[in-house]
Amino acid sequence: MLKKDCVITIDRLYGSGGRIMGKKLSKELQIPFYDEEILKMASEESAIGEQFFRMNDEKAGNNLFFRAIGGLKSSLEEPSLDDDITSPENLFRFQARIIRKVAKEPCIIMGRCADYVLEAEGMRLVRMFVYADITTCIRRVMEVDAVDAREALRRVNRISKERRDYYKYYTGKEWQDMANYDLPLNTSSMDLDDAVELVKTYLRLQKMLES
């Protein structure tokens, strides 16, 4: 069991196995796992249709200025209830509010700039980045999504670019800069169950697990 003041955030290349690892860790550590659940919770709290959150999920906003400079300075403010309530930036703020709320208890949160959102919250974070070489990503996408190699490559490139742009837009940081993370993990030649054991070893070394 993860200690009370600890939260794990996971960013991942598409096809790296990061989501599967997150769910396995959640089960073994007996803590909640949040991915798309964040969208539903934000929709319920804001009374904004879930489709708006899904349309903008892990995609950069459309403000050209922020796309150019990166880092939306107001991204962590309280969400607005005015005319811009469904803007991508405001939807991000609603999600950030939910992330802060669920992180009051030990949990695992996938993507959505959760590492950035929680940096100033005072809990102990393990910021993971799961990646793999392109061949491994293509193979895993082919297996999980039941598509051919060409379509798998297209998805890996498109979704990874969306996540990279999204992270830059809201945080001003480079998504694949490993200096942003506590535990970068290459799963290219590693079974995902073994990768989970490696993470648990790291948590034990950091004294983040209950005895």
N, C-alpha and C positions, 0 to 999 in steps of 0.2 A: 504494500500500500504506500502511495506517495504521501509524504508528510503534508501537514495541513496548509502550510504557506507556499506550496510549490505548484507550478503549472508548467506543462510542456506545450510548446508551440511547434508546429511542423510546417515548413515550406518544402515544396518538392517539385522536381521536374515531372512532367506528365510521362507516365510509363516507368517511373523509377521504383514504384511499389510503396511510396510514402503513405498513401491512404490505407493500404492493407496493413502496414506496420502499425499505424496509429490505432486501428481497430483492435489488432492483436494486443498491443500494449494496454489499451483501455481494459480489455478483458482480464489480462493477467494482473494488472495493478488495481483492478476493481474501482476504477474511476470513470466518470462520464467522458464520452467522446463527442465532440461538436464539429460538424462540418456544415452541411446544408441546413442542419437544425437551426443555425444562427439566422438564416433567412426567414424561416417560419416564425421564430420568436420575435424578430424585429418587426415582421409584418403584424403580428398580433398586438405588440405593444404600441405600434405607431398608428394602427388602423389603416395602413396603406396596403394595397393588394400585393400579395406575395409575388405576383408576376413582375412587378416593378423591380423588386430586389433581384429576382432571377435574371432579368434582362441585363442588369448591370453587374452581375456577380463576377468578381475578380476581373473586372475590365476597367481601364482608365476612364476618367471623365472626359468631357468634350471641350473643356476650356483650353484653348490653344496656348494661352500664356503659361498655364501650369504644366501643360505637356512639354513646353519648351524648357522651362527651368527646373521642373520636378519639385515636389514637396509642397503640398497644399497646407499652408500655415494654419488654417482654421479647421483642419480635418479632425481634431480631437475636441473641438468645442461641442457644447450641447446642440442637438439638432434643432432646426428651425421649424416652426409651425405655420410659417407664412406662405406666400405664393410659390416659393421654391421648394416646397416640401418633398416633391418627387425628383428633384435634381440628383444626379449621381453623387455629388458631394454630400448632400443632406442624407441620402440613403446610407452612405458610408458612416456618417455620424450616428445614425440609429443603430447600425451594426456594431460600431465601436462601443456604444452604451451597453448592448447586450453582452459583448465580449467582457467588458469590465464586470458586469453583474455575475456571469457564470464563473469567472475566475476567482470569485470570493471563496470557492472551494476547489480542492485539487481536481484537475481535469486535463484533457488533451484537446487542443484547438488547432484545426487545420486551416492554414493559409489566412486570407483576409487581413493581412498586416497585423495579426494579433500580437506578434512580438513587439511591434512598434507601439501599438495601443497600450500594452501593459508595462512598457519600460518604466513609466513613472508611478506605477501603482504600489511599489514596495514589496511585492511578493518575489519569491525566488523563481526565476525562469530558467528553463532549459530550452534554448532556441535551436531547433534542429533544422538542417537542410539536407534532404535526401535526394541523391542524384545517381545517375548511371550513364554509361556510355550510350551512344545513339543506337547501337545494335541491340543492346539489352532493352532499351525503351521501346523500340519497334517490336521486338519479340513479345514483350509483355502486353503491349496494346493490342497486338494481333490476337493474343490468347484471351484477353479480358473482353475486348470490344467485338471480337469475331469479325475482323476486317482484314483485307490483304495488306501486304507490306507497303504499297504505295499510299494507301489511305492512312495507315498507321503513322508513317513518316509525316504526312500532312498534318495529322492531329497533334503529333508531338511538337512540331515546329509552331503551329498556330497557337495552341494553348499555352505553351511555354512563353511565347512572345507576349501574349495577353497578360500573363501573370507578371512578367518582367516589367511591362509598361505600367500595369496597375500599381505595383509596389513602388516604382519610381514616382508615379503621379502623386500618391498620397503620403509617402515618407521622405522623398528626396534622396533615397539611398538606392544603391545598386543591388538588385535582388540576388544576383549570383556572386556577390562579394562575400567570401567566406568569413571575413572579419566581422560580419554582422551576426554570426552564429556561434553558439557554444559547442555544438556537435555536428559538424558536416559529416555525412555518411555516404560513402560510395557503395552502392549495392550491385555493381556490375558483375562481380564474381562471388556474390554472397547470397546464400539462401536467406529468405526474409525472416524465417524463424531464428536463424543464427544472428541476424541483424537486430532482432528484438532482444535477444540475450545480451548482445553487446551494449545496447542502450541501458538495460537493467544493471549491467556491471558498472557503467558510467554513473548511474544514479546512486549505486551503493558507494562508490568511491567518493562521490560528492556529499554523502551522508544525507541523501534526500529521500530515503526509504525508511519506513517504520521498521523497527527491529522485530 
